[in-house]
């Protein structure tokens, strides 16, 4: 029969192996995506478009492209505590109307809204329309012109 100290040592070694395996599994499951430069139709490379940590449904992306245009980024995060998701529209620098002091603190112009799963596509559409209406007429004209020229 093995001694108690040998059993404890064996148990300790097995626990250390299990902890290492759990850490490596956790690291492999953690989303680690970097924002990559994206080529836009007019040939300008933008590096400030954020990459979502979860896939954005195609119908939501199409709403952003149709109401705003393709140069706007989208980020989405599902809530785990309720049937909600955070939907952020990332505003490109050339359309941003964020005051400079806020821009220096925030570093990125994004418009976030928490939308219920029940609202879904309609909630995203309403949010895109509100973001569009927030811009002055000059910026709205630029957005539409870029959408039509894309």
C-alpha positions in Angstrom: 0.0 0.0 0.0 1.5 3.4 -1.0 2.4 5.8 1.7 0.2 8.8 2.4 2.9 11.2 1.4 3.3 9.5 -2.0 -0.5 9.7 -2.6 -0.5 13.4 -1.7 2.4 14.1 -4.0 0.8 12.2 -6.9 -2.5 14.0 -6.2 -0.7 17.4 -6.1 1.1 16.7 -9.5 -2.2 15.7 -11.1 -3.9 18.8 -9.9 -1.0 21.0 -11.3 -1.4 19.3 -14.6 -5.2 19.8 -14.6 -4.8 23.5 -13.7 -2.3 23.9 -16.6 -4.7 22.2 -19.0 -7.6 24.4 -17.9 -5.5 27.6 -18.3 -4.5 26.6 -21.8 -8.1 25.8 -22.8 -9.3 29.1 -21.3 -6.6 31.0 -23.3 -7.6 29.2 -26.5 -11.2 30.1 -26.1 -10.6 33.8 -25.3 -11.4 36.1 -28.2 -8.2 37.8 -29.3 -8.9 39.7 -32.5 -7.0 42.7 -33.6 -8.5 45.4 -35.7 -7.0 44.9 -39.1 -6.9 47.6 -41.8 -9.7 47.3 -44.2 -9.6 48.3 -47.8 -12.6 50.5 -48.7 -13.9 50.9 -52.3 -12.3 54.3 -52.9 -8.8 52.8 -52.1 -8.4 54.5 -48.7 -7.1 52.2 -46.0 -8.9 52.7 -42.6 -7.5 51.3 -39.4 -10.1 52.5 -37.0 -12.9 50.1 -37.9 -13.4 47.8 -34.9 -13.8 44.1 -35.2 -16.7 42.5 -33.4 -15.9 39.8 -30.9 -19.0 37.9 -32.1 -20.2 37.6 -35.7 -22.6 40.3 -36.7 -25.7 38.9 -38.5 -25.6 39.8 -42.2 -29.0 41.4 -42.1 -27.8 43.8 -39.4 -24.6 44.7 -41.5 -26.8 45.2 -44.5 -29.0 47.7 -42.6 -25.9 49.7 -41.6 -24.7 49.6 -45.2 -28.1 50.7 -46.5 -29.0 53.5 -44.0 -25.4 54.7 -43.5 -22.7 53.2 -45.7 -20.1 50.5 -45.8 -17.4 52.6 -44.2 -19.2 52.4 -40.8 -18.0 49.7 -38.5 -20.2 47.5 -36.3 -19.4 45.8 -33.0 -21.8 43.5 -31.2 -21.7 42.0 -27.8 -24.4 39.6 -26.4 -25.4 40.1 -22.8 -25.3 37.0 -20.6 -27.6 38.3 -17.9 -30.6 39.1 -20.1 -31.9 38.6 -23.6 -30.1 41.8 -24.9 -27.2 42.7 -27.1 -25.1 45.8 -27.3 -24.9 47.2 -30.8 -22.3 49.8 -31.6 -21.9 51.7 -34.8 -18.3 52.8 -35.3 -18.2 56.2 -37.0 -15.3 56.8 -39.4 -13.2 59.9 -38.7 -14.4 61.8 -41.7 -18.0 61.7 -40.5 -17.3 62.1 -36.8 -19.1 65.0 -35.1 -17.7 64.1 -31.7 -16.2 67.1 -29.8 -12.4 67.1 -29.7 -12.1 66.8 -25.9 -14.4 63.8 -25.9 -12.5 62.3 -28.8 -9.2 62.6 -27.0 -10.6 60.7 -24.0 -12.7 58.1 -25.9 -10.3 57.6 -28.9 -13.1 56.2 -31.1 -16.4 57.6 -32.1 -19.0 54.9 -31.6 -22.7 55.0 -31.0 -23.8 52.2 -28.6 -27.4 51.0 -28.0 -28.6 48.1 -25.9 -31.3 46.3 -28.0 -33.6 43.5 -26.8 -33.6 40.3 -28.7 -37.3 40.8 -29.4 -36.5 44.1 -31.1 -33.8 42.5 -33.2 -33.7 43.7 -36.8 -36.2 46.5 -36.1 -34.2 47.8 -33.2 -31.0 47.8 -35.3 -32.9 49.7 -38.1 -34.2 52.3 -35.7 -30.7 52.8 -34.2 -29.1 53.2 -37.6 -31.7 55.8 -38.5 -31.2 57.7 -35.2 -27.4 57.7 -35.7 -27.9 59.1 -39.3 -30.3 61.8 -38.1 -27.7 62.9 -35.5 -25.4 64.2 -38.2 -25.9 67.6 -39.8 -27.1 67.9 -43.3 -23.6 68.3 -44.7 -22.3 65.1 -43.2 -25.6 63.3 -44.2 -24.9 64.4 -47.8 -21.4 63.0 -47.6 -22.7 59.7 -46.2 -25.2 59.3 -49.0 -22.8 60.3 -51.7 -20.2 57.8 -50.4 -23.0 55.1 -50.2 -24.0 55.8 -53.8 -20.4 55.9 -55.1 -19.4 52.6 -53.4 
